[in-house]
Every structure is written in structure tokens, then in C-alpha cells.
Amino acid sequence: MERIYMDYAATAPMLPEALAAYVSAASEAPGNPSSLHGYGRGARSRITEARDALSRALGCRPDELTFTGGGTESDNAALFGAARAQRSRDARRTGIVTTAVEHHAVLHAARRLAAEGFELTVLPVDRAGRVSVRDAEAAIGDTTAVVSVMYGNNETGTLQPIAQVGELARSRGAVMHVDAVQAFGYERIDVGALPVDLLSLSAHKIGGPQGVGALYVRSGTPWEPLLHGGSQERRRRAGTENVAGIAAFGVAADIASRTLETRRAHAEAVREALLSGLRERLGAEAFSVNGDPDAAGRLPHILNIGIEGVSNETLLMNLDLQGIAASGGSACTSGSLQPSHVLVAMGLSSHFCKNSVRFSFGMGNTISQADKTAEIVATIASRLRKR
């Protein structure tokens, strides 16, 4: 049985080049990057190379990048670090503005800040899952400390108006954070041209290893470190760096940046093949696409669909038995019986949210796999409906 992996938004398989970089760094003689001897300098050199690769991909200075333990840590470090620094500078800066469709790494951090006395505003979204710039303008004021809006949604792929919201934040003295974990590698990100002060990344979404991330902190941004201890990462993130993981992250980021247009086109082709197959075999009226249908308004590698009368839990179980891996939504909450907070925020009924499945693609997928997946989905859905 051919196994088909269509859960790249949860984690992407490691690229061979990234794996080779990881093995090379991990199998070298021991070296702590903070040590002054030759072993330490060798380890530090690998981190420097990776930081340089990421800075080229993002259009920032290398010293504006801090390596972390993943996207969740980067999101938490951004929100807690900026909010506390802003309040320390100006006691009136106690506002946090975010959206209802953020990853829980942002939403739960924001709620924790609310418990510390910050005033939290969660902006609604429309049926496509997009926040209104007008709502953002009304919410961001002179007492706002941090605004956090994701680049592209991890469940639906919907892109947010981060440039417009960032300009609003900047004009009112608020720090702008963007969770770009899902967008990096599929959207050309130039932080030098964007009104963004903090930006979160994760290695394993682009073919790097799990457990490694990065946080961009624009020079001069009010921000305090989340972790305290040693002087690693220019005193921004204490703890001995994950040298092998960072080295692999750098290689994956370089490849993702150089092949971005190819990756986009390939993901779009696989997505369209799956959609076409579903329309042909299941019927266009039998399912709906959640999110923005316009290619210009979404990430190319995510397809979230709802099939009326078919629960996502049952469908995913049956797909797995046929060797197909997909998801009910965010991998961080896929074990929950609660409906997706993203789809609920978009106005979908709780019942329909539980009928929705996310397929997400990468370079390892083929058009024939998309066609086969459509055929299997249609067969399973037809059988389940007859029951």
C-alpha cells in the first residue's frame, strides 16, 4: 500500500541536505559554542553560518535573529518580552491586540498576559478568516503595547493584512509581532520592507528538524528576554544552543528561500489536482472550501474542506487505514474533541467544524497522489453517508 503524507503544515519531512548538515554537526568533536577553544569556535561557526542564511532569507541583519526551541517559544518570547518591556518604559502601555484565529501559542500567551494585568482585545475575522483593518484601527490605540497578527493561518492558509496593521501599530507606538511559522518558505518575507518588529519562525515546517526556531527582533525594539542564565544569543536566549539543529535549520532556510517559487507552484498544482478530483468524484456541491478561495489571499500549500454529513474524526481514521495522512486542524490541538477555534471564529457552526479536514502539501507530493486521495476520500464519504 502506498502511503501518502499530506500533513506538511503539521511537520515537513527533513530535507536530505538538512539531515546531512545535522548529522555532520552532531557527529563532530564536542564543542560548546560559548567555549573559546577550537572545538567551541567550530560549533560557533556553524551557528554563524545558519544565522547568515536566515538573515539573507528574511532581509535582516544577522544580529537581529535569535535561535529558539521552536515556533511556540518564539511566539511566547515575542509577546511576553515586548509587552513587559513596553510597560516598563511606559506604565500606560498595557494593551494587547490579537486576532481570534491565531495559533494557541499566541492566544494562550496573550491570555496569560491578561492575567498579569494587560488589557486583551481579540479581533474578530470574516468568513474567509481575515481580520478587518478597520477593526484593527479601532482597537490599536496610544496605550497598546503589542499587536500580534499571524502572516498566514495554519488551518486555512488565509493571509492577513500584516502590512496595513503593522503601519497602524507603528503609528501608535505599539510593537508589531507576526507569527510567520506557516508562511515562511511559501511567502517572500522581507522584514526590512515590512512594518514588523518581531517575527517567529520554526525549522520543521520547511524541512528542518523539530525543536528549533528563530525570533527576529528589529534593532531598537523594546523587548526583554524570556529565559535568563548565560550570555548565549547576545543575552537574548540563555542556554547552550542546539548546534546540530541550528545548522540544519540554516540549510533548510537557504533551500526554502532559493526554491520558493518552485515550492509555491508545486503546492498550488497539487492542491488544485486534489480539488478537481473531489469535484469530479464527490461533486462540487458535496463539500466546501474553508478560507479564502482566491490564490492571492491564501497560502498555496493548505486546503481545508468541510464535507457535509461526514465527521472529520471518522474520515481521518478511514484515510489513515488507507495510508493517507491528513489532519483535523492544528496538530497542537488535533487530539481535542473541541471544534477548531479558527473555524468557529470564521462563523462556521460547531457541527460543520467537526466535518472539516485539512490537507497540506509539500515537494514530496505528486499529482497522482492528489488524484488517488480524491478518489479515496470520495469512496469513504459515500460509504459513511449511506450509513
N, C-alpha and C positions, 0 to 999 in steps of 0.2 A: 504494500500500500504506500503510495506517495504521500509524504507528509508535507503540508503546505502551511507555512508560517505567515500569517497576516496580522501580526500584533507588534509591528515596529514602533508604534507610539508608546508601547509599554517598555520595550527594550529592543535594541537592534543587535543582531549578531556582531561579534567583534570582527573588524576588518583584518584580513591576514597581515597587512602591514602594521597595524596597531598591535596585534598579538605578537608579532616578531619583535617590535620595539619593547613591549612589556617583558617578554622572555629575556631579551638581551640585557635590559636594565636589572631585572630580578636575579639573573644568574651571574652578574659581575661580582667582583670582590666587594665585600661590605663597605658601605660608605654613607655616613650621615652628612647631609648637605650642609649642616652647620659646622662640621669639622674643618679645620684649616689644612689638614694634610692632603696628600694626593688623592686618597680614596674619597674624601669628602668633596674635594674640588671636582672630581669626576661626576659624582652624584649631582652636585650643584649645576654642573654644565648641562646635564640632561634637562633639568628643570628650566634653565635659562632658554634652551632651545625650544621647549614646549611653550613657554611664555611668549617668546618671539613669534612663534607660529600663530598662536591665538590672537596676538595683537595685530598681526597682519590681516587676519580674517575679519577682525572687528573694526579696524581703522583706529585703534587707540594706542597709547604708549604702553610699553611692557610693564612699567611700574604702576599702572592703573589696574592691573589684574592680580587677584588673589586666588590661589587654588584652595578649594574646599573639599569636603567629603561628599558632595553631590548637590543636586538642584534644591533639595529641601533645606540643607544647611545654608546655601546661598540665599534663598528666599528669606529664611529666618534672620540671617545676619544682616541682610539689607534692611528689613523692616525694623527690627529691634535697634540696630546700630544707628540708623538715620533718625528714627523717632526720638530716641533718648538723647542723641546729640542735639537735635533741634530744640528740644525742651530745655536742655542745659543752657543753650545760648539765649533762649527767649521763653520764659515761663508761659507765655500765651500760646505758643506753638504746640497745641495738644490735639489737633485734628488728624485723623487717618481716613483717607478716602480710597476705596477699592471697589471692585465690581462683584456681583453675585455669582459670576461664573469662573472666578479664579480657582487655581489649584488649592487644595486644602493646606498646603504648606504656607500659602499666603493668608487664606481666610482664618485658619486657626491661630496663626501668629498675630493677625490683626485683632482677633477676639481676646487674645491674651493681653495685648496692649490696652484694650478697652478695660480689662480688669485692673490694669495698673493706673487707670485714670484718664486715658486718652479717649477722645470722642470719636466713635467709629461711624462712618457713613458708608453704606453698601449700596452702590448704584444698581438700578435695575437694567435689564437688557431687553432688546426687542425679540421678535420671533426667530430671527437669524442668530441670536446670541450676541448681538453687538450693543455696546453701550452708546448712549447719546452724548454727543459733545455738549449739547445744551444742558443736559443734566449734570455733566461734569463741571461746566462753567458755574452752575448754580451752587454746586457743593464745595468747590475749591475756593477758600477764602484766605484772609490775611492771617488766620490762626491755624491754617492747615500745615501740618508738619511733613507728612509723607503722602504721596499719591502712588498707588500700585495698580498697574493695569497690564495684563499679560499681552504678549505680542500676538500669539495665535493659540486658540483653545485646544487643549489636549484631547477633548472628547469629540468635538465637532469640526475643528480646524478653522473656525471663524476668526478672521483677523480683526484686531481692534484699532481704532484711530489714535495710535500712541503719539504720533507727531503733533496732532492738534491738542490732545490732552496734555502732552508734555509742555507745549508752549503756554498753556493756561497755568500749569503748575509753576513753571519758571517765572511767569509774570507776577506771581503772588508769593514768591519766596519759598515755595514748597519743594521738597526733594522728590524727583520722579524716579520710580523704580519700575522696571519691566522684567517680567518673567519670560525669557526667550528660550526656555528649555526645549519646547516643541518646534519652534520656528528656526532655530539655528541649524544651518545645513540645507534649508529649503528657501529661506528668505535672505536676500543680500542685506546684511546689517552693517551700517556704518555709524558707529556711535559718535564719531566726530561731526556728523551732519544732523544727527537726531538730538532733540532736547531731552536727553535721557541722562540721569546722574548715576544710576545703579542698574545693572543688568545681570541676570542669573543665567547660568549655563550648566549643562550636565553632559558628561562624556558618553554615557551609554546609549544616548538617543541617536548618536551619529556614528556608531561603530567603534567607540572606545570602550574601556572597561567600566563596570559598575563601581560605585563608591568613590567617584572622582567628579568634581565640579569646579566651577570658577565663578567669581563675582567681579564684575567690572565696577570700579569706584572712580568716577570722574575726579580729577585733581581739584582739590578745594571744596569737595562736597562734605557737609557736616556728617560725620559718621564715626561711631565708636565700635571697636571690635567686640564680637560676641564671646570669643574664647580668650582667656588670659593665661599667661605662662611664659614660655620662651619668646625669643625675638624673631621667630620664623615669619616669612611672608611680610617683611618690613613691619613687624609687630601688629599685623592685622589679623593673623590667624595662628595662634600658638599651637605647637605640636609638630613633631617630626613629619616632614612631607612624605606622601606616598610616591616615591620617586618613580617606580615602575608604572604605576597608574597614570601619573602626570605625563611621563614620556609617551605613553600610548595615546593619551588624550591629545597631545600636540600633533602627533602623526595623523590621527583621525580628523582633527580640525583642519589641518592643511589639505587633506584629501577632500573633505567636505566642501571647503572653500573653492578649490580648483575645479571640482566637478559639479558645482551647484546646479548649473543649467541642465546638465545631463540628468542629474538626480530628479530635478523637478519634472522634466519632460517624461522620464520613465515612470515616475509615480502617477502622473496625470494619465498616461496611457493605460496603466494597469487599472486605475480607478474607473476610467471610462469603459474599459472592457468588462469589468465586473458589473457596472451599472447597466450596460447594454444587454449583458447576459441575463440579468434579473428582469429587465423589461420584457425580454423575449420569452423567457420561460415561466416567470411568475406573474407577469402582467404589470404594466405601469401603475395601474390603479390599486394594486395589492400592497404596495409599500410606499413609504415617503422618505425623503432625504432630510435629515435634521441638520440645520445650519444654513449657511449661505450657498445657494446653488451656483453662483457666479464665481468662476475661477479666479477673478481678480480680488475677490473678497474672502478667500479661504486658503488654507494650506493645501497642497496638492496630494499629500500622502495619507489623508484621513477621510474616511467615508463612514458616516453614522446614519444608519437606516432603521426605520421602525416598520415592522410587519404586523399588521392588524391580526389579532387573534392568535399570535404565536409568542409565548413568553421567551425573553432572551435567555433565561436560565436553561430552559429545555432545549432551545435551539443550539446554544453553545455546547451543551452536553452531547447532543447528537453530532454536531460538527466535529467535536473532539474525537468521537468514536470513528469518524470518517477520516481522521488525520488532519483536520483543519483547525488552526489556532486563531481565534479572534477574541474579542473582549466585550464585556457589557458596558464598558466606560473606562474611567481611570483605573489603572492597575492597582493604585493605592487603596481603592475602595471596592474593587470588584467582588470581594467576598461578602460585602454587606447586602442585606436584604432591602435596604432603603433605596428608593429611586434616585437616579442621578440628580444631584443638586443643580447641575448645569442645565439639564433638560427641563427640570421644574422651573428654573428661573426664566427659561425661554417661553414659558406658558403652556408647556405640554402637560396633559393630565398625568396623574400618578400612574394610572393604568397603562397609558401609552408609553410612558418612560420605561416600564418594565417589559416592553415589547421591542426595545431598541438595542441594536448591536453595532459595535464599532469594528470596522476593518481598517487596518493601516498597513502601508506598503513600503517596500524598500527595493534596493537593487537586486536582491535575491529572488524577487517575484517575477513571474513571466505572464504574458498574455494568456497562454494556455492554462496556467494555474487559475487565473481570474475566471476564465470560461468554465473550468471544471468546478470551481467554487460556486458560481452562479447556478450551475446545474444541480449540485448537491443541496444548496440552500432551498431551491425551488421544490425539490423532491421531499425534503424534510418538512417544509412548510405545508405542502399539500397533504402529507400524511398526518401531521398534527391537527390540521383543520378538520379532517374527516373524523377525527376522534371527538 
